[in-house]
């Protein structure tokens, strides 16, 4: 099975991050947005892999939201 490449657009990440800035003077560099996009990519891939492993442990044929919910606390602690 071929792996699909997970990507996040730099512009989308920039808008998401800047929407949480409290002061209008706060700026976000292009490199910071690219770094955050890469971190989101790693986070999503890790969440998918851990959810798949949880589903396999439970002898399930597909990954459901419940599998993600089970791995989420440890995933958040790891990041």
N, C-alpha and C positions, 0 to 999 in steps of 0.2 A: 504494500500500500504506500503510495507516494505521500510525503509530508508536504503540507501546504505552509508557505512562509507567512508568518504573522507579522503584519506591519501596522504602524500607527503613523498618520500624517503629522508632520511637524507642526503644521498650522493648527490642527485640531488639538494637539497637546498644549500648544501655546495658549489657545483660547481657554481651554479648560483650566490650566494653571492660573492664568491672569484673572480669571473670574473670581478666584478666592483671595486675591491680593486686597489688603485693607486700605492701602494708600495708593493714590493714583500715580505717585512718583516712582513706585516700584517697577522695575523693568526686568525682562527675561531675555537673556541672550539666546542667540540661535543655537549655540553649542549646548546650553542648558536644556533647551527643548529637545534636541536630538538625544541627549543623555537620558532624559526622562522617557522618551519614546522607546529607547532600548530597554530601560528598566521595566516598562510596562509589558514589552514583548516577552522578556524573561519571566515576569510574574505570571502572565497568562499561560505560557507554555508549561511552567511548573505546576500551576493549578490544574491544567488539563491532564498532565501526566499523573499527578497524585490522585485525581478523581478516577482516572482509569484504573490505577492500582487498587483503589478502594473498591471499585466495582468488581474487579477480578477476585479480590479477597472474599467478597460476598457472593461469588458465583453468578453474577449478573451478566447478561449479554450486552447491555447498553449502560451508559453512564447517565444517571439522573441527577436532578438538582440536590437530592438527598446526599449523594456521594460528595458533591462539592461542599455542602454544608458540614459534613463530617470532617473534611480535611482543612477547612478554612481557618479554624482557630490556630492550628499549628503553623499553617502557611503564613499567616499574618505575623506570628511570633518570629518566624525565620527571616522575614523581610523587615 
